[in-house]
Amino acid sequence: MKSGFVAILGRPNAGKSTLLNALTGEKVAIVSAKPQTTRNRIAGVVEVPARKGVQPAAQIVFVDTPGVHKPGSHLDRRMLQEVYEALETRDLVLVLMDATRRVQLEAAAEPTEESTNDCHPERSAAESKDLQLRVPQVPILGPGSSEAPAPRHERTNWASEDEFLFGLIRKLDCPVFLLLTKIDLVPKDYLLPLIDTLTRQFKFAQIIPVSARKRDGLDLLVRKIVEVLPTGERYYPKDQYTDQPQRFMVAELIRESILVETGEEVPYASTVVIEQFEEPAPARPQKKGAAPARLPLTRIAATIYCERAGQKAILIGKGGAKLKEIGTAARRQIESFLGTRVYLELHVIVEPNWRESKSFVESLDWRNQLERLAGDQITEKPSDAEE
């Protein structure tokens, strides 16, 4: 069979999470109309059955990344680091461009040998990694510009986030597909000029227009991905569709509810931490003829952090009305996800300027949270003498 990692890159609101959910057939990533919804790398696993004489069986691990944007806080810089880390281990990269949005690029230049999608097997792993880490420090200059690249230790100003995105992929040594998303929202004759503009910047291995909402182009996309993936073994069990633990996905569903129910700066200044996740005991066997048992109950306590007292007031609302709306919407989503009844308790705490706190931002990473939980369990385990 074939298997490999496929990184998904794009500007905010390019439709990356919607695409990931459509490909997996599960709600792996939260979705909202607000930019910067995705803050972490999220893996979605797709099993592709073999088709005799057409394609072999495959396991595709899609890695959704935060939208590429100019960092304005430590949280933004951490999100950008998530993008770099996703590019360190990948067999293919998908670049998503929203067909409804004007692309902001310098005058298009003909693709150079360096900007093609050809693989470079002669490069060592260390050289490839170094290239990837150097990309963000190289300004994307227009034709005829004589400005020298800034030193690697300096952060450059990008003319646009689109240019920065193309700067990332120009240094990759793997195939890169261009996906034009949301094609159901634009006239078909609009796509050709857009494709011409983008292919002047980079020679893509494939150009595939898609509509995740209508599933247009997804079968073709999967088939083309399988063609370029290497032969290998499964990275995840056959029935697993994401790498995220339930606690993290529950926190994301609560954050999605905040994104939907609030406006202004509140969604960007808010984050969610699960403080308690009490799974129900295994259900007892039902006696014959007995009435159907109620679904088991999962008890969850979560803290919503914001940065200012005014944001806390908005999140709580008059008489707690807004917090109740957030909790009710989140609880319904969580019950659907867990398949149980849910008792959800929410608290709001002001943590001033948490987006600029390196230690706080790092503590939000679910991988770090799992390490802490494992350490707490070891600490709480009684010794032989105590037993």
TAQUI-V422831 format. One record per helix or strand of 3 or more residues. SS is the DSSP state (alpha for helix, beta for strand). FROM is the first residue (numbers start at 1). LEN is the number of residues. Records with the same first field share a line. If there is no record, write none. Layout:
BEGIN
SS: FROM-LEN + FROM-LEN
END
This chain:
BEGIN
beta: 2-10 + 42-7 + 58-7 + 92-7 + 175-7 + 206-4 + 271-8 + 297-10 + 341-10
alpha: 16-9 + 74-15 + 113-3 + 125-11 + 161-10 + 183-3 + 189-11 + 218-11 + 246-16 + 309-8 + 318-21 + 354-3 + 358-6 + 366-15
END
